[in-house]
């Protein structure tokens, strides 16, 4: 399975993706967060679903961008180009995938900042090729294993959250997911695009790199639970 989350806050964008792929008894590591190379811009894509759909769509997109006379100057235009190639793959492959009991199930998160964008932007692309953009009242997208990481983001993330804190929230959403399932795990890839620099930094983190942070979080939760006010339930215990 997959865990990918893209967060947009006032100070910029955070992207986090796990690398675990499970095939029967095999456990492999493959990148799910990948830079997109176009017009020297800071761009990335993250996907969940069949990797064959992802690879074919990105190959077609690379060809289309290479043959494009004028580089795209806005991210939504590149997202439209990605969507066009996704629909092309859907037309070519969906019937054969369905015949083999597979679903055409690619979801994508695309983020970045191009020359005509005033700030970094974040988009969610559906398997049908339509898309939505993040907004101040909906500052994140999550694909793959979405159940376990949502609560912490819904409780604590706002558009005004500092970028550094948003990186921490992305890690904790991943950690909540990894704790509950076996098909999401380290290493993880994390990218940021600060609004101040509009330049992407991407780094891969191993389990040992994040253990101090996740262990601190577990201890903080345990301490908070011990300090939780419980007078409200005294009547359950005959007090």
N, C-alpha and C positions, 0 to 999 in steps of 0.2 A: 504494500500500500504506500501511501505518500503523506507527508505533512509539509505544506507550504503556507506561509503567511506573508502578506505584504501589508505594510502599515504606512499611512501617510499622515504626518503631523505638520504643524506649522513650520518646523525647522527642517523638514526634509522627509525622506523615504527610508524605510527599513524593509529588507527582504530576508527571510530565513527559510531554508529548505533542508530536510533531511536527505540522506543519500542511500537509505536502505531499500533494497529490492529483494523480495522473497519469491523464489521459484521452487515450489515443492520443498525439498529439504535443503535447497541452496540458499545462502544469504550473500548477496552481492552489494557492492557500493557503486552507484552511478550518480553523476551530477544531475540534479533536477533544477538547479538555478544556473542559468547560463547567460553570459554576456551576449548581446546582439551587436554586431559590428555594422555601423552605418553612419556615414557623415561625421566621424569622429565624436559622436555623441555618447553620453553615458546612458546605456540601455541594458535591460535584462528581461528575460522571460523565465517563468516557472510554470510547470505543467503537471497535471495529474491525469491518469488514464493510460491507455495503451501507448507504450513507447514507440511502436511502429508508426502510429498516427503523428506523434510529436516529431519524429525524425523526418518523415516525409514532408510534413508541413513546413518545417524549418528549412529543408533542402530546397523546396519550391520557392520559399520566401527569399532565400539567398540568391537564387537565380533571378527572381523578379527584381530585387533591389540592384543587382549588378547590371541589369539591362535598363534600369530607370535613368533617363537622361538627367533629370534634376533630382538631387537628394531631397528626401522629405525634410521639411523644416518644423513640423509639428508632430508630436507623438501620436495623436489620434489618427493621422494619416498612415503612419506605420502600422498601427493597430488595424486599420481598415485593410491594409495590404496583407497582414497576417490572416485576418478573417477571410479574405478572398481565397487564399491558398488553403485554408482549413476547409472551406466549402468545396473546393476542387477535390481535395482528398476524400471528403465525404461522398461526393458524387462517384468517384472512382472505386472506393473500397468498402462503403457501408454494406452493400448487399452481400459481398463475400464474407465480411466479418459476421454479419447476422447469421449467415448460413453455417458458420463455424461456432455459433453460440457465443459470440462476442458482441459487445455494445460499442457503438461509436461514441466514446465517452470522454473526449479530451476537453479539459478545462484549463484555462491559462490565466496567469497574472502577468501583465506586462507593465513595467515601470521605467521611468527615465526622464531625461530632460534634453530637448533638442533646441536648435538655435532660435526657433520662433516661440518656444514656451517660456513663459515668465517665471515659472517655478517647476520643480519636478512633479510629474503626474503619475497616476496609478490607475490601471484599467483591469477589468475582469472580463474575460472572453468565454462565452458559452459554446458548447459543441456545435450549435447551429450557426455560429459566426457572429451573432449579435453581441454587443458589449455594453458595459456600464462603467462609469468613472467614479472613483472614490470622492467623498465629499466631507465637509466638516462634521456632519452629523452621522456619517458612516465611514470612519477613517481606516478600516481594514478590510481585506479580503483573505479568505482561507480556503484551501482546496485540499482534497484527500481526506484524511481523518480530521473532521471538523468538530466532532462532538466535545472532546475533552479540553481543548484549548480555548473555546469560546468564553466560558464563564469569567476567567480572569481578565480578558480583554474587555468584555462587556461591562465589568465592574469598574475597572481602573483606567482604561485608555480613553483619552479625549484628544481632540485636535490640538489642544494646547500642551499636551504632554511633551516634555523635552525629548529631543531625539535620542539622547543617551539612555533615558529611562525607557523609551519605546523599544530599544534594543533589548533591555532587560526583560520587558514584558513579552517580547517575541520568544526569548529563551524560555521563560516560565510557561508559556503556552505550549511550546514544544515539549518541555519536561513533563507537563501534566499528561500529554498524549503518550509519550514514551513510557511513562509509569503504568499506563492502563492497557497498552497493546504490545504485541511482539514484533510487528512489522514496520515500526518506525524507530529509528535509532541513529546515534552518532556514527560517523562524523556529520557535522552540519555545516552548511555554507551560509554565511551572513554577508549581505551587502548593504551599504548605506550610500545615499546620495544627499548630502546636505544642501539645503537651499542656498546657503551662503557661497558654496564653491561650485555647485552643479556638476561635481565630478564624483564618479563612483569609486568606492573602495570595496573590494571583495576579499574575504578570507575564509579559509576552512578551519574548523575547530574540532579537535578530537575530544573524546570523553574526558580525559584528564584536564583539558583546558577549562572546562566549565564546571568541574566537580565542586570547587570551592563555592561557587555561586549557588548551585542547586542544593548542596548540603546546608548552606546557610538558610536557604528558603525553607527546607524541611524543618530545621530546628526552630526557625521563627514561627512557623505554623504550629509546631508542637507547643512552644511556649505560650502562644496566643490562646490555644485551646485550654491550657491549664489555667490561664488567667481569665477565661470567659465568665461573665456574670451568669450564675445559675440559680439565683434566688427565685426566678419566675417559675421553676418546676419543683419547688420544695413540696408541694402538695402531692406529688407523685411518690414521695418517699416517706410520707406520714409524719412530716415535721410540723 
